[in-house]
Amino acid sequence: MSGGTYNVLFLCRANSARSILAEAILKKEGHDHFFGFSAGSYPRGEIHPYAQELLTSLGHDISSFSSKGMEVYSEQDEIRFDFVFTVCDATANEDCPIFPGSPMTAHWGVPDPAAVTGSDAEKRLAFADTYRMLRNRISIFTSLPFASLDRLSLQKEIDRIGHIADREDA
């Protein structure tokens, strides 16, 4: 694939936590080469309060973010996606619409922090862990040598990223 700019869509079920976190990370760290978007198969309609809190505390501008359905992007012709990543297992097992741009796809499933029960501290920790996992994967993704990879090699790399053990030094 040639170097340049890439549009990346992150999908999860509710589009309130994981996909929102991924969109924010890529928007902040994409270095004008990657543009992040997110959507859900059954959008919650609002961003999870702990996701909002975490992203704001880390300096992400989420003023334009919203929880929205996949049809927002599948039924338009303005944004052509280069990549579509599912970040939850439920969405990876659903039929996804066809998105403009014939994007490459991969599954980067991470645990749902919104499903964690316990104290507020435990819930906040779950959101921080999910953020860290996604940030590690996105950092590896944005560091790939896109200009020197053909489509098949790039597909292998994005699939590999989805299987990286989620640890601090990934």
C-alpha positions as CSV (number, residue, x, y, z in Angstrom):
1,M,0.0,0.0,0.0
2,S,1.2,3.5,-0.6
3,G,1.8,5.9,2.2
4,G,-0.6,8.8,2.8
5,T,-3.7,9.2,4.9
6,Y,-6.0,6.5,6.1
7,N,-9.6,6.5,7.4
8,V,-10.1,3.9,10.2
9,L,-13.5,2.9,11.6
10,F,-13.7,1.1,15.0
11,L,-16.9,-0.9,15.6
12,C,-18.4,-2.3,18.8
13,R,-21.9,-3.1,19.9
14,A,-22.9,0.0,21.9
15,N,-20.4,2.6,20.6
16,S,-20.1,4.0,24.1
17,A,-16.8,2.7,25.4
18,R,-14.3,0.6,23.4
19,S,-14.9,2.0,20.0
20,I,-15.0,5.6,21.4
21,L,-11.7,5.1,23.2
22,A,-10.1,3.7,20.0
23,E,-11.4,6.7,17.9
24,A,-10.1,9.1,20.5
25,I,-6.7,7.5,20.6
26,L,-6.3,7.4,16.9
27,K,-7.5,11.0,16.5
28,K,-4.9,12.2,19.0
29,E,-2.0,10.0,17.9
30,G,-2.7,9.6,14.2
31,H,-0.2,12.4,13.3
32,D,-2.4,13.7,10.4
33,H,-2.0,10.3,8.6
34,F,-4.8,8.5,10.4
35,F,-8.4,9.6,10.9
36,G,-10.5,7.7,13.4
37,F,-14.2,7.1,13.5
38,S,-16.5,4.9,15.5
39,A,-19.9,3.3,15.4
40,G,-22.0,0.5,16.9
41,S,-24.4,-2.2,15.8
42,Y,-26.7,-1.3,18.7
43,P,-25.6,2.2,19.7
44,R,-26.3,3.2,23.3
45,G,-26.9,6.8,22.2
46,E,-24.5,8.3,24.6
47,I,-20.8,7.9,25.6
48,H,-20.3,6.0,28.8
49,P,-19.5,8.4,31.6
50,Y,-16.3,6.6,32.6
51,A,-15.1,6.8,29.0
52,Q,-15.8,10.5,29.0
53,E,-14.1,11.0,32.3
54,L,-11.0,9.1,31.3
55,L,-10.6,10.7,27.8
56,T,-11.0,14.2,29.2
57,S,-8.5,13.5,32.0
58,L,-6.0,12.3,29.3
59,G,-6.4,15.5,27.2
60,H,-8.6,14.1,24.4
61,D,-11.1,16.5,22.9
62,I,-14.3,14.6,22.7
63,S,-16.6,17.5,22.1
64,S,-17.6,16.2,18.6
65,F,-18.0,12.5,19.7
66,S,-21.3,10.7,19.8
67,S,-22.6,7.2,20.0
68,K,-24.0,6.3,16.6
69,G,-25.0,3.4,14.5
70,M,-23.0,1.8,11.7
71,E,-25.6,2.9,9.1
72,V,-24.3,6.5,9.5
73,Y,-21.2,5.4,7.6
74,S,-22.5,2.5,5.5
75,E,-25.2,4.7,3.9
76,Q,-22.9,7.5,2.8
77,D,-20.4,8.1,0.1
78,E,-18.3,10.9,1.7
79,I,-15.9,8.9,3.8
80,R,-14.0,6.0,2.2
81,F,-12.6,3.7,4.9
82,D,-9.2,2.0,4.5
83,F,-9.6,-0.1,7.6
84,V,-12.5,-1.3,9.8
85,F,-11.6,-2.9,13.1
86,T,-14.1,-4.6,15.4
87,V,-13.2,-4.2,19.1
88,C,-15.8,-6.5,20.6
89,D,-16.5,-10.1,20.0
90,A,-20.2,-9.6,19.6
91,T,-19.8,-7.2,16.7
92,A,-17.2,-9.4,15.1
93,N,-19.8,-12.2,15.0
94,E,-22.5,-10.0,13.4
95,D,-23.2,-9.3,9.8
96,C,-21.7,-5.9,9.1
97,P,-22.9,-3.6,6.4
98,I,-20.7,-2.8,3.4
99,F,-18.7,0.3,4.0
100,P,-17.5,2.6,1.2
101,G,-13.9,2.2,0.2
102,S,-13.5,-1.6,0.3
103,P,-11.7,-1.5,3.6
104,M,-9.3,-4.0,5.1
105,T,-10.8,-5.6,8.2
106,A,-9.5,-7.2,11.4
107,H,-10.8,-8.1,14.8
108,W,-9.1,-6.5,17.8
109,G,-11.4,-7.7,20.5
110,V,-10.8,-6.3,24.0
111,P,-12.8,-6.8,27.2
112,D,-15.8,-4.5,27.7
113,P,-15.1,-2.1,30.5
114,A,-18.7,-1.1,30.7
115,A,-19.6,-4.7,31.8
116,V,-17.3,-4.6,34.9
117,T,-19.1,-4.7,38.2
118,G,-17.7,-3.6,41.5
119,S,-16.6,-0.4,43.0
120,D,-16.2,2.9,41.1
121,A,-12.4,2.4,41.4
122,E,-12.6,-1.1,39.8
123,K,-14.8,0.2,37.0
124,R,-12.4,3.1,36.3
125,L,-9.5,0.7,36.3
126,A,-11.2,-1.5,33.7
127,F,-11.6,1.6,31.5
128,A,-7.9,2.5,32.0
129,D,-6.9,-1.1,31.1
130,T,-9.0,-1.1,27.9
131,Y,-7.6,2.3,26.9
132,R,-4.0,0.9,27.4
133,M,-4.7,-2.2,25.4
134,L,-6.2,-0.2,22.5
135,R,-3.4,2.4,22.7
136,N,-0.8,-0.4,22.4
137,R,-2.5,-1.9,19.4
138,I,-3.0,1.5,17.7
139,S,0.6,2.5,18.3
140,I,1.8,-0.6,16.6
141,F,-0.7,-0.1,13.8
142,T,0.4,3.5,13.1
143,S,4.0,2.5,13.2
144,L,3.7,-0.1,10.4
145,P,5.7,0.6,7.2
146,F,2.6,1.1,5.0
147,A,4.5,2.3,2.0
148,S,6.5,-0.9,1.8
149,L,3.7,-3.4,2.5
150,D,1.5,-4.9,-0.1
151,R,-2.1,-5.6,0.7
152,L,-1.6,-9.2,1.7
153,S,1.3,-8.4,4.0
154,L,-0.6,-5.5,5.6
155,Q,-3.6,-7.8,6.2
156,K,-1.3,-10.3,8.0
157,E,0.0,-7.4,10.1
158,I,-3.3,-6.0,11.2
159,D,-4.6,-9.5,12.0
160,R,-1.4,-10.1,14.1
161,I,-2.0,-6.9,16.0
162,G,-5.4,-8.3,17.1
163,H,-3.7,-11.2,18.7
164,I,-1.0,-9.4,20.6
165,A,-1.0,-10.2,24.3
166,D,-2.3,-7.2,26.2
167,R,0.6,-6.1,28.4
168,E,2.5,-2.9,29.1
169,D,5.4,-3.7,26.8
170,A,3.4,-5.0,23.8
